[in-house]
Amino acid sequence: MVRLGVESFVRDYGDSLDTERLGLISNPSGVTRDLTPTVDLLYRSDNWNLRRLFAPEHGIRGNVRENGSGVDETIDDRTGLPVRSVRGENGTQFARAIEDLDVVIYDMQDVGCRFYTLVSTLVYALKGVEEADKRLLVLDRPNPIAPLEPAGNLHAPLGGSTLEEYVLPVVHGLTVGELAWYFKEEFDIRANVEVVEVEEWERETWYDETGHPWVPPSPNMPTLETATLYPGTCFFEGTTLSEGRGTAKPFELVGAPWVDAQEWADQLNDFDLPGVGFRPAYFTPMFSKHERRDIEGVQLHILDRDRIDPVHVGFVMLISAFTTYPESDWLQYDSEHFIDRLVGGSHLRKMVDEANAEADPMEMATRLREYWHKDIDRFTDLRQRYALY
């Protein structure tokens, strides 16, 4: 069985940190193989002096609805420890919160995609540790979709203008420990970082082959299948179509009131995209876009995960939705198209806007993939410097 970083930490760090004042960045996905939360493990043990907790967007226990700004200052009911947010101010806010600590431990399950909120959380942690002159101990975990090839263009994770320089492709293939080294070295973050590595894990391994159960790292990432499709269907967050939030299958269901489920499923299946199939779906989101409205769309089914290119699938679906159903539109926040933040520029949006009903979604998506191929080649060579496995 794969040994997680937290398990190696328990084995190897019982004495070396006994006099240090510790902070912990974690969420429900930070667990041992027997599903003991890392926060409870550290708090109950006499080996460690846990002083403060730090939470990403959904809170230390995962019960905070997404609001884009992290969590408010609060107290963890189970331990009585104060909980603070990691996000904001390019790490300065976090640096102030760790002034009276010695070591910060990071233990959360990432999903291997640039959009995912935990990527920006890691950058904020690195910047904060650098500013406060503290030590960051990253307890590594497998990248759950590591067998997927890197895909998409190089752009910053979603996290505001303060993170614009920290670029990644949509699918990057790195573990959180490797990401820490990548950000530290490539972007000159002078943080004191140590990675407690995963043992007995190979990059060709999917998460469900590690021997560890999947614990959702956020409310809308319930399964490994969700994480596998997320790098493509997440683009629908920038549109007026529902990406399945508010249903039991977020990022696996996509639809809108103006979609014909059977028509769209037939069209998408005709493209014969490797590794994936589409089923007509009828669903009612209980929150988010089209809340409590009966809508039609498709459910994506993974037929062969070793052949799927989720980013390409997402682009084909997006272009197909906009050319087939002109009622589809882009979402804007503060006069900015959200899709441009997801993609990293206006190229996709302008290409889709210029297309007509006769356009070929497969041809357009293939052209986009080729357009970004140089980014992928460059990153694939670069990431070898930081590969720990």
Contacts in CASP RR format, 6 or more apart in sequence:
PFRMAT RR
TARGET T0000
AUTHOR 0000-0000-0000
METHOD contacts of the structure
MODEL  1
MVRLGVESFVRDYGDSLDTERLGLISNPSGVTRDLTPTVDLLYRSDNWNL
RRLFAPEHGIRGNVRENGSGVDETIDDRTGLPVRSVRGENGTQFARAIED
LDVVIYDMQDVGCRFYTLVSTLVYALKGVEEADKRLLVLDRPNPIAPLEP
AGNLHAPLGGSTLEEYVLPVVHGLTVGELAWYFKEEFDIRANVEVVEVEE
WERETWYDETGHPWVPPSPNMPTLETATLYPGTCFFEGTTLSEGRGTAKP
FELVGAPWVDAQEWADQLNDFDLPGVGFRPAYFTPMFSKHERRDIEGVQL
HILDRDRIDPVHVGFVMLISAFTTYPESDWLQYDSEHFIDRLVGGSHLRK
MVDEANAEADPMEMATRLREYWHKDIDRFTDLRQRYALY
1 33 0 8 1.000
1 200 0 8 1.000
1 210 0 8 1.000
1 211 0 8 1.000
1 212 0 8 1.000
2 142 0 8 1.000
2 198 0 8 1.000
2 199 0 8 1.000
2 200 0 8 1.000
2 201 0 8 1.000
2 205 0 8 1.000
2 210 0 8 1.000
2 211 0 8 1.000
2 212 0 8 1.000
3 198 0 8 1.000
3 199 0 8 1.000
3 200 0 8 1.000
4 32 0 8 1.000
4 33 0 8 1.000
4 139 0 8 1.000
4 140 0 8 1.000
4 141 0 8 1.000
4 142 0 8 1.000
4 198 0 8 1.000
4 212 0 8 1.000
5 107 0 8 1.000
5 139 0 8 1.000
5 140 0 8 1.000
5 141 0 8 1.000
5 196 0 8 1.000
5 197 0 8 1.000
5 198 0 8 1.000
5 199 0 8 1.000
6 30 0 8 1.000
6 31 0 8 1.000
6 32 0 8 1.000
6 38 0 8 1.000
6 41 0 8 1.000
6 107 0 8 1.000
6 139 0 8 1.000
6 196 0 8 1.000
7 32 0 8 1.000
7 33 0 8 1.000
8 139 0 8 1.000
8 196 0 8 1.000
8 197 0 8 1.000
8 198 0 8 1.000
8 199 0 8 1.000
9 105 0 8 1.000
9 137 0 8 1.000
9 139 0 8 1.000
9 196 0 8 1.000
10 32 0 8 1.000
10 41 0 8 1.000
12 196 0 8 1.000
13 47 0 8 1.000
13 137 0 8 1.000
13 196 0 8 1.000
14 47 0 8 1.000
14 48 0 8 1.000
15 47 0 8 1.000
17 47 0 8 1.000
17 48 0 8 1.000
17 103 0 8 1.000
18 47 0 8 1.000
18 48 0 8 1.000
18 49 0 8 1.000
19 49 0 8 1.000
20 48 0 8 1.000
20 49 0 8 1.000
20 102 0 8 1.000
20 103 0 8 1.000
21 49 0 8 1.000
21 51 0 8 1.000
21 100 0 8 1.000
21 101 0 8 1.000
21 102 0 8 1.000
21 103 0 8 1.000
22 42 0 8 1.000
22 48 0 8 1.000
22 49 0 8 1.000
22 50 0 8 1.000
22 51 0 8 1.000
22 101 0 8 1.000
22 102 0 8 1.000
22 103 0 8 1.000
22 104 0 8 1.000
22 105 0 8 1.000
23 50 0 8 1.000
23 51 0 8 1.000
23 52 0 8 1.000
23 53 0 8 1.000
23 54 0 8 1.000
23 98 0 8 1.000
23 101 0 8 1.000
23 103 0 8 1.000
23 104 0 8 1.000
23 105 0 8 1.000
24 38 0 8 1.000
24 39 0 8 1.000
24 42 0 8 1.000
24 50 0 8 1.000
24 52 0 8 1.000
24 53 0 8 1.000
24 54 0 8 1.000
24 104 0 8 1.000
24 105 0 8 1.000
24 107 0 8 1.000
25 53 0 8 1.000
25 54 0 8 1.000
25 55 0 8 1.000
25 56 0 8 1.000
25 86 0 8 1.000
25 104 0 8 1.000
25 105 0 8 1.000
25 106 0 8 1.000
25 107 0 8 1.000
25 108 0 8 1.000
25 121 0 8 1.000
25 125 0 8 1.000
26 37 0 8 1.000
26 38 0 8 1.000
26 39 0 8 1.000
26 53 0 8 1.000
26 54 0 8 1.000
26 55 0 8 1.000
26 60 0 8 1.000
26 105 0 8 1.000
26 106 0 8 1.000
26 107 0 8 1.000
26 108 0 8 1.000
27 55 0 8 1.000
27 56 0 8 1.000
27 58 0 8 1.000
27 59 0 8 1.000
27 60 0 8 1.000
27 61 0 8 1.000
27 62 0 8 1.000
27 108 0 8 1.000
27 217 0 8 1.000
27 218 0 8 1.000
28 37 0 8 1.000
28 61 0 8 1.000
28 62 0 8 1.000
28 215 0 8 1.000
28 216 0 8 1.000
28 217 0 8 1.000
29 108 0 8 1.000
29 109 0 8 1.000
29 141 0 8 1.000
29 215 0 8 1.000
29 216 0 8 1.000
29 217 0 8 1.000
30 37 0 8 1.000
30 38 0 8 1.000
30 39 0 8 1.000
30 107 0 8 1.000
30 108 0 8 1.000
30 109 0 8 1.000
30 141 0 8 1.000
30 215 0 8 1.000
31 37 0 8 1.000
31 38 0 8 1.000
31 215 0 8 1.000
32 38 0 8 1.000
32 41 0 8 1.000
33 211 0 8 1.000
33 212 0 8 1.000
35 213 0 8 1.000
35 215 0 8 1.000
38 105 0 8 1.000
38 107 0 8 1.000
38 139 0 8 1.000
39 50 0 8 1.000
39 53 0 8 1.000
39 60 0 8 1.000
39 76 0 8 1.000
39 78 0 8 1.000
39 79 0 8 1.000
40 78 0 8 1.000
40 79 0 8 1.000
42 48 0 8 1.000
42 50 0 8 1.000
42 105 0 8 1.000
43 50 0 8 1.000
43 79 0 8 1.000
43 81 0 8 1.000
50 79 0 8 1.000
50 81 0 8 1.000
51 81 0 8 1.000
51 100 0 8 1.000
51 101 0 8 1.000
52 81 0 8 1.000
52 82 0 8 1.000
52 83 0 8 1.000
52 84 0 8 1.000
52 97 0 8 1.000
52 98 0 8 1.000
52 101 0 8 1.000
53 60 0 8 1.000
53 76 0 8 1.000
53 79 0 8 1.000
53 81 0 8 1.000
53 82 0 8 1.000
53 83 0 8 1.000
53 84 0 8 1.000
54 60 0 8 1.000
54 83 0 8 1.000
54 84 0 8 1.000
54 85 0 8 1.000
54 86 0 8 1.000
54 94 0 8 1.000
54 97 0 8 1.000
54 104 0 8 1.000
54 125 0 8 1.000
55 64 0 8 1.000
55 70 0 8 1.000
55 71 0 8 1.000
55 83 0 8 1.000
55 84 0 8 1.000
55 85 0 8 1.000
55 86 0 8 1.000
56 70 0 8 1.000
56 71 0 8 1.000
56 86 0 8 1.000
56 87 0 8 1.000
56 108 0 8 1.000
56 117 0 8 1.000
56 118 0 8 1.000
56 121 0 8 1.000
57 64 0 8 1.000
57 66 0 8 1.000
57 67 0 8 1.000
57 68 0 8 1.000
57 70 0 8 1.000
57 71 0 8 1.000
57 87 0 8 1.000
57 117 0 8 1.000
57 121 0 8 1.000
57 218 0 8 1.000
58 64 0 8 1.000
58 65 0 8 1.000
58 66 0 8 1.000
58 71 0 8 1.000
58 218 0 8 1.000
58 219 0 8 1.000
59 70 0 8 1.000
59 71 0 8 1.000
59 83 0 8 1.000
60 71 0 8 1.000
60 76 0 8 1.000
60 83 0 8 1.000
61 76 0 8 1.000
61 78 0 8 1.000
62 218 0 8 1.000
62 219 0 8 1.000
64 70 0 8 1.000
64 71 0 8 1.000
65 219 0 8 1.000
66 117 0 8 1.000
66 218 0 8 1.000
66 219 0 8 1.000
66 220 0 8 1.000
68 87 0 8 1.000
68 117 0 8 1.000
69 85 0 8 1.000
69 87 0 8 1.000
70 85 0 8 1.000
70 86 0 8 1.000
70 87 0 8 1.000
71 83 0 8 1.000
71 84 0 8 1.000
71 85 0 8 1.000
72 85 0 8 1.000
73 82 0 8 1.000
73 83 0 8 1.000
73 84 0 8 1.000
73 85 0 8 1.000
74 82 0 8 1.000
74 83 0 8 1.000
75 81 0 8 1.000
75 82 0 8 1.000
75 83 0 8 1.000
76 82 0 8 1.000
76 83 0 8 1.000
84 94 0 8 1.000
84 97 0 8 1.000
85 93 0 8 1.000
85 94 0 8 1.000
86 94 0 8 1.000
86 121 0 8 1.000
86 124 0 8 1.000
86 125 0 8 1.000
87 93 0 8 1.000
87 120 0 8 1.000
87 121 0 8 1.000
87 124 0 8 1.000
87 159 0 8 1.000
88 94 0 8 1.000
88 124 0 8 1.000
88 162 0 8 1.000
89 162 0 8 1.000
90 124 0 8 1.000
90 127 0 8 1.000
90 162 0 8 1.000
90 163 0 8 1.000
91 124 0 8 1.000
91 125 0 8 1.000
91 127 0 8 1.000
91 128 0 8 1.000
91 131 0 8 1.000
92 127 0 8 1.000
92 128 0 8 1.000
92 131 0 8 1.000
94 124 0 8 1.000
94 125 0 8 1.000
94 127 0 8 1.000
94 128 0 8 1.000
94 129 0 8 1.000
94 132 0 8 1.000
95 127 0 8 1.000
95 128 0 8 1.000
95 129 0 8 1.000
95 130 0 8 1.000
95 131 0 8 1.000
95 132 0 8 1.000
96 132 0 8 1.000
98 104 0 8 1.000
98 128 0 8 1.000
98 129 0 8 1.000
98 132 0 8 1.000
98 134 0 8 1.000
99 132 0 8 1.000
101 134 0 8 1.000
102 134 0 8 1.000
102 135 0 8 1.000
103 134 0 8 1.000
103 135 0 8 1.000
103 136 0 8 1.000
103 137 0 8 1.000
104 125 0 8 1.000
104 129 0 8 1.000
104 134 0 8 1.000
104 135 0 8 1.000
104 136 0 8 1.000
104 137 0 8 1.000
105 137 0 8 1.000
105 139 0 8 1.000
106 122 0 8 1.000
106 125 0 8 1.000
106 136 0 8 1.000
106 137 0 8 1.000
106 138 0 8 1.000
106 139 0 8 1.000
106 176 0 8 1.000
106 180 0 8 1.000
107 138 0 8 1.000
107 139 0 8 1.000
107 141 0 8 1.000
108 118 0 8 1.000
108 121 0 8 1.000
108 141 0 8 1.000
108 176 0 8 1.000
108 217 0 8 1.000
109 118 0 8 1.000
109 141 0 8 1.000
109 144 0 8 1.000
109 176 0 8 1.000
109 215 0 8 1.000
109 217 0 8 1.000
110 116 0 8 1.000
110 118 0 8 1.000
110 119 0 8 1.000
110 122 0 8 1.000
110 141 0 8 1.000
110 143 0 8 1.000
110 175 0 8 1.000
110 176 0 8 1.000
110 179 0 8 1.000
110 217 0 8 1.000
111 118 0 8 1.000
111 144 0 8 1.000
111 145 0 8 1.000
111 217 0 8 1.000
111 221 0 8 1.000
111 227 0 8 1.000
111 230 0 8 1.000
112 143 0 8 1.000
112 144 0 8 1.000
112 145 0 8 1.000
112 146 0 8 1.000
112 171 0 8 1.000
112 172 0 8 1.000
112 173 0 8 1.000
112 174 0 8 1.000
112 227 0 8 1.000
112 231 0 8 1.000
113 119 0 8 1.000
113 145 0 8 1.000
113 170 0 8 1.000
113 171 0 8 1.000
113 172 0 8 1.000
113 227 0 8 1.000
113 230 0 8 1.000
113 231 0 8 1.000
113 234 0 8 1.000
114 155 0 8 1.000
114 157 0 8 1.000
114 158 0 8 1.000
114 168 0 8 1.000
114 169 0 8 1.000
114 170 0 8 1.000
114 171 0 8 1.000
114 172 0 8 1.000
114 231 0 8 1.000
115 157 0 8 1.000
115 158 0 8 1.000
115 170 0 8 1.000
115 230 0 8 1.000
115 231 0 8 1.000
115 234 0 8 1.000
115 342 0 8 1.000
116 157 0 8 1.000
116 230 0 8 1.000
117 158 0 8 1.000
117 218 0 8 1.000
118 176 0 8 1.000
118 217 0 8 1.000
119 157 0 8 1.000
119 168 0 8 1.000
119 179 0 8 1.000
120 157 0 8 1.000
120 158 0 8 1.000
120 159 0 8 1.000
120 160 0 8 1.000
120 163 0 8 1.000
122 176 0 8 1.000
122 179 0 8 1.000
122 180 0 8 1.000
122 183 0 8 1.000
123 157 0 8 1.000
123 163 0 8 1.000
123 166 0 8 1.000
123 183 0 8 1.000
125 136 0 8 1.000
126 136 0 8 1.000
126 180 0 8 1.000
126 183 0 8 1.000
126 184 0 8 1.000
126 189 0 8 1.000
126 191 0 8 1.000
126 193 0 8 1.000
127 189 0 8 1.000
127 191 0 8 1.000
128 134 0 8 1.000
128 191 0 8 1.000
129 135 0 8 1.000
129 136 0 8 1.000
129 191 0 8 1.000
129 192 0 8 1.000
129 193 0 8 1.000
130 189 0 8 1.000
130 190 0 8 1.000
130 191 0 8 1.000
133 192 0 8 1.000
134 192 0 8 1.000
135 192 0 8 1.000
135 193 0 8 1.000
135 194 0 8 1.000
136 180 0 8 1.000
136 191 0 8 1.000
136 192 0 8 1.000
136 193 0 8 1.000
136 194 0 8 1.000
137 194 0 8 1.000
137 196 0 8 1.000
138 176 0 8 1.000
138 177 0 8 1.000
138 180 0 8 1.000
138 193 0 8 1.000
138 194 0 8 1.000
138 195 0 8 1.000
138 196 0 8 1.000
139 196 0 8 1.000
140 175 0 8 1.000
140 176 0 8 1.000
140 177 0 8 1.000
140 178 0 8 1.000
140 195 0 8 1.000
140 196 0 8 1.000
140 197 0 8 1.000
140 198 0 8 1.000
140 388 0 8 1.000
141 175 0 8 1.000
141 176 0 8 1.000
141 198 0 8 1.000
142 175 0 8 1.000
142 198 0 8 1.000
142 201 0 8 1.000
142 205 0 8 1.000
142 207 0 8 1.000
142 210 0 8 1.000
143 173 0 8 1.000
143 174 0 8 1.000
143 175 0 8 1.000
143 176 0 8 1.000
143 203 0 8 1.000
144 206 0 8 1.000
144 207 0 8 1.000
144 214 0 8 1.000
144 224 0 8 1.000
144 227 0 8 1.000
145 171 0 8 1.000
145 173 0 8 1.000
145 206 0 8 1.000
145 207 0 8 1.000
145 224 0 8 1.000
145 227 0 8 1.000
145 228 0 8 1.000
145 231 0 8 1.000
146 173 0 8 1.000
146 175 0 8 1.000
146 203 0 8 1.000
146 204 0 8 1.000
146 205 0 8 1.000
146 206 0 8 1.000
147 203 0 8 1.000
147 204 0 8 1.000
147 205 0 8 1.000
147 206 0 8 1.000
147 305 0 8 1.000
147 306 0 8 1.000
148 171 0 8 1.000
148 173 0 8 1.000
148 228 0 8 1.000
148 231 0 8 1.000
148 308 0 8 1.000
148 309 0 8 1.000
148 310 0 8 1.000
149 171 0 8 1.000
149 309 0 8 1.000
149 376 0 8 1.000
150 169 0 8 1.000
150 171 0 8 1.000
150 172 0 8 1.000
150 173 0 8 1.000
150 376 0 8 1.000
150 379 0 8 1.000
150 380 0 8 1.000
150 383 0 8 1.000
151 169 0 8 1.000
151 170 0 8 1.000
151 171 0 8 1.000
151 231 0 8 1.000
151 309 0 8 1.000
151 310 0 8 1.000
151 311 0 8 1.000
151 312 0 8 1.000
151 369 0 8 1.000
151 376 0 8 1.000
152 169 0 8 1.000
152 170 0 8 1.000
152 171 0 8 1.000
152 311 0 8 1.000
152 369 0 8 1.000
152 372 0 8 1.000
152 375 0 8 1.000
152 376 0 8 1.000
153 169 0 8 1.000
153 170 0 8 1.000
153 343 0 8 1.000
153 344 0 8 1.000
153 372 0 8 1.000
153 375 0 8 1.000
154 167 0 8 1.000
154 168 0 8 1.000
154 169 0 8 1.000
154 375 0 8 1.000
154 378 0 8 1.000
154 379 0 8 1.000
155 167 0 8 1.000
155 168 0 8 1.000
155 169 0 8 1.000
155 343 0 8 1.000
155 344 0 8 1.000
155 345 0 8 1.000
156 163 0 8 1.000
156 164 0 8 1.000
156 165 0 8 1.000
156 166 0 8 1.000
156 167 0 8 1.000
156 168 0 8 1.000
156 344 0 8 1.000
157 163 0 8 1.000
157 166 0 8 1.000
157 168 0 8 1.000
158 341 0 8 1.000
158 342 0 8 1.000
165 187 0 8 1.000
166 183 0 8 1.000
166 187 0 8 1.000
168 179 0 8 1.000
168 379 0 8 1.000
169 375 0 8 1.000
169 376 0 8 1.000
169 379 0 8 1.000
170 231 0 8 1.000
170 232 0 8 1.000
170 311 0 8 1.000
171 231 0 8 1.000
171 310 0 8 1.000
171 311 0 8 1.000
172 179 0 8 1.000
172 379 0 8 1.000
172 383 0 8 1.000
173 203 0 8 1.000
173 383 0 8 1.000
174 182 0 8 1.000
174 383 0 8 1.000
174 386 0 8 1.000
174 387 0 8 1.000
175 198 0 8 1.000
175 388 0 8 1.000
175 389 0 8 1.000
177 195 0 8 1.000
177 197 0 8 1.000
177 388 0 8 1.000
178 195 0 8 1.000
178 383 0 8 1.000
178 386 0 8 1.000
178 387 0 8 1.000
178 388 0 8 1.000
178 389 0 8 1.000
180 193 0 8 1.000
180 195 0 8 1.000
181 193 0 8 1.000
181 195 0 8 1.000
181 386 0 8 1.000
181 388 0 8 1.000
182 382 0 8 1.000
182 383 0 8 1.000
182 386 0 8 1.000
183 189 0 8 1.000
184 191 0 8 1.000
184 193 0 8 1.000
185 385 0 8 1.000
185 386 0 8 1.000
186 382 0 8 1.000
195 388 0 8 1.000
197 388 0 8 1.000
197 389 0 8 1.000
198 389 0 8 1.000
201 210 0 8 1.000
201 389 0 8 1.000
202 389 0 8 1.000
203 387 0 8 1.000
203 389 0 8 1.000
206 224 0 8 1.000
206 305 0 8 1.000
207 214 0 8 1.000
207 224 0 8 1.000
207 227 0 8 1.000
208 214 0 8 1.000
208 224 0 8 1.000
214 223 0 8 1.000
214 224 0 8 1.000
216 222 0 8 1.000
216 223 0 8 1.000
220 226 0 8 1.000
220 245 0 8 1.000
220 250 0 8 1.000
220 251 0 8 1.000
221 227 0 8 1.000
221 230 0 8 1.000
221 250 0 8 1.000
222 248 0 8 1.000
222 250 0 8 1.000
225 252 0 8 1.000
225 302 0 8 1.000
226 249 0 8 1.000
226 250 0 8 1.000
226 251 0 8 1.000
226 252 0 8 1.000
228 302 0 8 1.000
228 305 0 8 1.000
228 308 0 8 1.000
228 310 0 8 1.000
229 251 0 8 1.000
229 252 0 8 1.000
229 276 0 8 1.000
229 300 0 8 1.000
229 302 0 8 1.000
229 310 0 8 1.000
229 313 0 8 1.000
230 251 0 8 1.000
230 310 0 8 1.000
231 310 0 8 1.000
231 311 0 8 1.000
232 310 0 8 1.000
232 311 0 8 1.000
232 313 0 8 1.000
232 314 0 8 1.000
232 315 0 8 1.000
232 317 0 8 1.000
233 243 0 8 1.000
233 251 0 8 1.000
233 252 0 8 1.000
233 254 0 8 1.000
233 300 0 8 1.000
233 310 0 8 1.000
233 313 0 8 1.000
233 314 0 8 1.000
233 317 0 8 1.000
234 243 0 8 1.000
234 251 0 8 1.000
234 342 0 8 1.000
235 314 0 8 1.000
235 315 0 8 1.000
235 318 0 8 1.000
235 339 0 8 1.000
235 342 0 8 1.000
235 343 0 8 1.000
235 348 0 8 1.000
236 242 0 8 1.000
236 243 0 8 1.000
236 254 0 8 1.000
236 314 0 8 1.000
236 317 0 8 1.000
236 318 0 8 1.000
236 321 0 8 1.000
237 243 0 8 1.000
237 331 0 8 1.000
237 338 0 8 1.000
237 342 0 8 1.000
238 330 0 8 1.000
238 331 0 8 1.000
238 337 0 8 1.000
238 338 0 8 1.000
238 339 0 8 1.000
238 342 0 8 1.000
239 318 0 8 1.000
239 321 0 8 1.000
239 322 0 8 1.000
239 328 0 8 1.000
239 329 0 8 1.000
239 330 0 8 1.000
239 331 0 8 1.000
239 339 0 8 1.000
240 256 0 8 1.000
240 289 0 8 1.000
240 327 0 8 1.000
240 328 0 8 1.000
240 329 0 8 1.000
240 330 0 8 1.000
240 331 0 8 1.000
241 254 0 8 1.000
241 255 0 8 1.000
241 256 0 8 1.000
241 259 0 8 1.000
241 289 0 8 1.000
241 321 0 8 1.000
241 328 0 8 1.000
242 253 0 8 1.000
242 254 0 8 1.000
242 255 0 8 1.000
242 256 0 8 1.000
242 285 0 8 1.000
242 288 0 8 1.000
242 289 0 8 1.000
242 290 0 8 1.000
242 295 0 8 1.000
243 250 0 8 1.000
243 251 0 8 1.000
243 253 0 8 1.000
243 254 0 8 1.000
243 289 0 8 1.000
244 250 0 8 1.000
244 251 0 8 1.000
244 252 0 8 1.000
244 253 0 8 1.000
244 254 0 8 1.000
244 255 0 8 1.000
244 283 0 8 1.000
244 285 0 8 1.000
244 288 0 8 1.000
245 285 0 8 1.000
245 287 0 8 1.000
245 288 0 8 1.000
245 289 0 8 1.000
246 285 0 8 1.000
246 286 0 8 1.000
246 287 0 8 1.000
246 288 0 8 1.000
246 291 0 8 1.000
247 253 0 8 1.000
247 283 0 8 1.000
247 284 0 8 1.000
247 285 0 8 1.000
247 286 0 8 1.000
249 283 0 8 1.000
249 299 0 8 1.000
252 299 0 8 1.000
252 300 0 8 1.000
253 281 0 8 1.000
253 283 0 8 1.000
253 297 0 8 1.000
253 298 0 8 1.000
253 299 0 8 1.000
253 300 0 8 1.000
254 297 0 8 1.000
254 298 0 8 1.000
254 300 0 8 1.000
254 317 0 8 1.000
254 321 0 8 1.000
255 264 0 8 1.000
255 281 0 8 1.000
255 283 0 8 1.000
255 295 0 8 1.000
255 296 0 8 1.000
255 297 0 8 1.000
255 298 0 8 1.000
255 321 0 8 1.000
256 290 0 8 1.000
256 295 0 8 1.000
256 296 0 8 1.000
256 297 0 8 1.000
256 321 0 8 1.000
256 325 0 8 1.000
256 327 0 8 1.000
256 328 0 8 1.000
257 290 0 8 1.000
257 293 0 8 1.000
257 295 0 8 1.000
257 296 0 8 1.000
258 325 0 8 1.000
258 327 0 8 1.000
258 328 0 8 1.000
259 295 0 8 1.000
259 296 0 8 1.000
259 297 0 8 1.000
259 321 0 8 1.000
259 325 0 8 1.000
260 296 0 8 1.000
261 280 0 8 1.000
261 281 0 8 1.000
261 282 0 8 1.000
261 296 0 8 1.000
261 297 0 8 1.000
261 298 0 8 1.000
262 280 0 8 1.000
263 324 0 8 1.000
264 278 0 8 1.000
264 280 0 8 1.000
264 296 0 8 1.000
264 297 0 8 1.000
264 298 0 8 1.000
264 320 0 8 1.000
264 321 0 8 1.000
264 324 0 8 1.000
264 325 0 8 1.000
265 278 0 8 1.000
265 279 0 8 1.000
265 280 0 8 1.000
265 281 0 8 1.000
265 297 0 8 1.000
265 298 0 8 1.000
267 320 0 8 1.000
267 324 0 8 1.000
268 277 0 8 1.000
268 278 0 8 1.000
268 298 0 8 1.000
268 316 0 8 1.000
268 317 0 8 1.000
268 320 0 8 1.000
269 277 0 8 1.000
269 278 0 8 1.000
271 316 0 8 1.000
271 320 0 8 1.000
271 361 0 8 1.000
271 362 0 8 1.000
273 308 0 8 1.000
273 312 0 8 1.000
273 313 0 8 1.000
273 316 0 8 1.000
274 304 0 8 1.000
274 307 0 8 1.000
274 308 0 8 1.000
274 309 0 8 1.000
275 302 0 8 1.000
275 303 0 8 1.000
275 304 0 8 1.000
275 305 0 8 1.000
275 307 0 8 1.000
275 308 0 8 1.000
276 300 0 8 1.000
276 301 0 8 1.000
276 302 0 8 1.000
276 303 0 8 1.000
276 308 0 8 1.000
276 313 0 8 1.000
277 300 0 8 1.000
277 301 0 8 1.000
277 303 0 8 1.000
278 298 0 8 1.000
278 299 0 8 1.000
278 300 0 8 1.000
278 301 0 8 1.000
279 298 0 8 1.000
279 299 0 8 1.000
279 301 0 8 1.000
280 296 0 8 1.000
280 297 0 8 1.000
280 298 0 8 1.000
281 296 0 8 1.000
281 297 0 8 1.000
281 298 0 8 1.000
281 299 0 8 1.000
282 294 0 8 1.000
282 295 0 8 1.000
282 296 0 8 1.000
282 297 0 8 1.000
283 294 0 8 1.000
283 295 0 8 1.000
283 297 0 8 1.000
284 292 0 8 1.000
284 293 0 8 1.000
284 294 0 8 1.000
284 295 0 8 1.000
285 291 0 8 1.000
285 292 0 8 1.000
285 293 0 8 1.000
285 295 0 8 1.000
286 292 0 8 1.000
298 317 0 8 1.000
300 313 0 8 1.000
302 308 0 8 1.000
311 369 0 8 1.000
312 365 0 8 1.000
312 366 0 8 1.000
312 369 0 8 1.000
314 365 0 8 1.000
315 348 0 8 1.000
315 361 0 8 1.000
315 364 0 8 1.000
315 365 0 8 1.000
315 368 0 8 1.000
315 369 0 8 1.000
316 361 0 8 1.000
316 362 0 8 1.000
316 365 0 8 1.000
317 361 0 8 1.000
318 348 0 8 1.000
318 352 0 8 1.000
319 352 0 8 1.000
319 355 0 8 1.000
319 359 0 8 1.000
319 361 0 8 1.000
319 364 0 8 1.000
319 365 0 8 1.000
320 361 0 8 1.000
321 328 0 8 1.000
322 328 0 8 1.000
322 352 0 8 1.000
322 355 0 8 1.000
323 352 0 8 1.000
323 355 0 8 1.000
323 356 0 8 1.000
323 357 0 8 1.000
323 359 0 8 1.000
323 361 0 8 1.000
324 357 0 8 1.000
326 357 0 8 1.000
330 337 0 8 1.000
330 338 0 8 1.000
330 339 0 8 1.000
330 349 0 8 1.000
331 337 0 8 1.000
331 338 0 8 1.000
331 339 0 8 1.000
332 338 0 8 1.000
337 346 0 8 1.000
337 349 0 8 1.000
339 348 0 8 1.000
339 349 0 8 1.000
340 346 0 8 1.000
340 349 0 8 1.000
343 349 0 8 1.000
347 368 0 8 1.000
347 371 0 8 1.000
348 368 0 8 1.000
351 364 0 8 1.000
351 368 0 8 1.000
352 364 0 8 1.000
355 364 0 8 1.000
END
